[in-house]
């Protein structure tokens, strides 16, 4: 079978399934078991506007069509980056795969899988490949600012679990701020 060079340069498959793997991309996989049916979890994830609730680094997700959206996320040092995301494979109730459109500020691809785990619910697995801006140095800076995709993916999946199982995402941010305002975390002085 003969391929032209343009076909080999642009494989629309997620990096984990691509025939021509770009070794400049970082690859990560995280999973969590959620006590909900796979179809319910898939339905939530398939609506991009829902994802803003669980992904703390997302500034906005703008739907551009049924399989296309523009993502804007927080980056280190108070910056933001954007890209268009295109769904490349959609298996209702089981899997969603995506690829960033050509020219993305952060080239990325991946998939989210929903695998039945019987009485325990559903194993949700995210596999993501991305090209860190500024390469390894950019990846290290992102880690320092807690904006590195592996860290974020783990946190986001746990927030997804909380929201789907409990109906809310537990946070201590408000309580911490109130305690700080009242100086309750200060060490208690003892009398001489």
N, C-alpha and C positions, 0 to 999 in steps of 0.2 A: 504494500500500500504506500503510495507516494503522498507526502505532505509538503505544502509550501512552507517557507520559513516563517511567514506571518502566523500560520496556524500553530506552530510549535512555540512561538514567542508568547502567545496569549492563550493559556489554558484556563477556561472558565471554572474548572473544578476547584473546590477548596484545596488549599495547599496539602492537606493530609491525604488527598486522593489524586492530586495532580500527577501527570506523567512526567513533567519536567519541573522538578522541585527547585525553587529559588532558595539557596542556602543562606542568603542575606536576611531572610525572614526569621523572626523568633517564633517558636511554636509552643503553645501551651494547651493544657487540657485540665479541666476541673469538673468535679461532679458533686451532686448532692441528692439525697433521697427525700422526696416530698410526699407526704401522706395525702395524695390527691390523684384522681385518674389522669392518665396521660392526655386524653382529649381536652380536659379542662385546662391543663397547663399549656398545651399547645395553643389553644384558642386565645389565652391571655397573651402569650408571647407573639402570636401572629399579628396582633394589633400594635404597631410601633408606639403609638401614643401611651400605651400601658407601661412601656419599658422605662419611661422617664421616672415613674414611681419607685422603681427598684434600683436603678443605676445612678449612683450618686454623682458621677462625673459627667453625666449627660446634661448639657445645657438645653438642647432641643432636638426633636426628631420631627422633621417636616415631611409628611407623605407627599410623594410626587406622582404616584400611580399605584396600582395594586401590588406591584413587585419592586418598587423603587422608592427610596426616601433619602433625604439629606440629613446627616447626623452632624451635630456640633457638640464637641466635648471639651471639658476643661483640660488644659495642658499645664506643665510646670511653669512657675514664675508668673501666674495670673494670665496666661495666654489661653487662646482657644484654637482648635483646629476643626476643620469640616471636611466632609467627603460625601459623595453619593454612594449609597449601598444598593446593590441589585440582588434580589433573591434568585438564585440559580437552580435550586431544587426545593420543592415543597411537597412533602408527603404528609397529608393531614393526619394529625394525631401522633406522628412519629418523628419527623425531622424537618428542619428548615436550614438550608445552606445559603450562604451569601458570598458576594465578592464586591470589593470596592470598584467603582467605575474608574476607567483610565484617567490618570492625572490627579488622583486623590492625594491630599496632603500626607495622609498616613495610609499607605497601601495595606489592605487587610482582606482576609477571607476567613471563613469558618463555617461551623454548623452547630446547631443546638439539637440534641437528640432527647427523645422522651421514650424511655424503655420501661415497660410494665414490670413492677417488682412484686406482684401478687398482693398479699395483705399489707405489705409495707408501703404501697403506693406506687411511685414512679421514680426511677433514677433519671435525673436530668443531667446531661453531660454537655459541656461547652468545649469545643475545640476551636482555637483561634490561632491564626498565623498573621503576623504583622511585620512591617518594616519600620523599625524605630527611626524617627527623624534623627539625624546626626549619628546614626549607627549605634555602636556599643556605648559611646559617651552619652548619647541622648537617652538610651535605656537606663543607664546609671543615674542620670539626673532625674528621670521620671520616677525611679525607685525612691530616691531621696525625698521627693515631693509627694510620695504616696499616690502617684498617677500612673504607675506601671501596670499594664494590662493584666498580668497574672494576679497581682494583689487585688485589683479592682474586680476581676472575674470572680474570684473566691468570695469577696464581700457581697457582690451583687447576687450571686446564687444563694447565699445565706439570707439576704433580704427577701429574695423571691420566695424562699421556703417559709419565712416568717409571715409574709403577706398572704400566701396561699393557705397556710395551715391555721393561722390565728386571726387573719383579717386585718392585721396591722403590722407595722415594722417597729420593733422595740428600739428605743434610742434613749441614751442618757444625756443627750445634748441639752435639753431644756433643764433637766434636773441639775446638771453640772453647772450651767450658767447661773441658776438660782442660788446654788450653794456658794459659788464664787462671789456673787453679789453680796451675800450675807456673811462672807468670810467663815463659813462653817468648816472648811477643810483645814483651817489653821490649827496648829498644835495647841492643845489646851495647856495653859501655863499652870504650874503647880505653885502653891504658896510656900514661902520659906518657913 
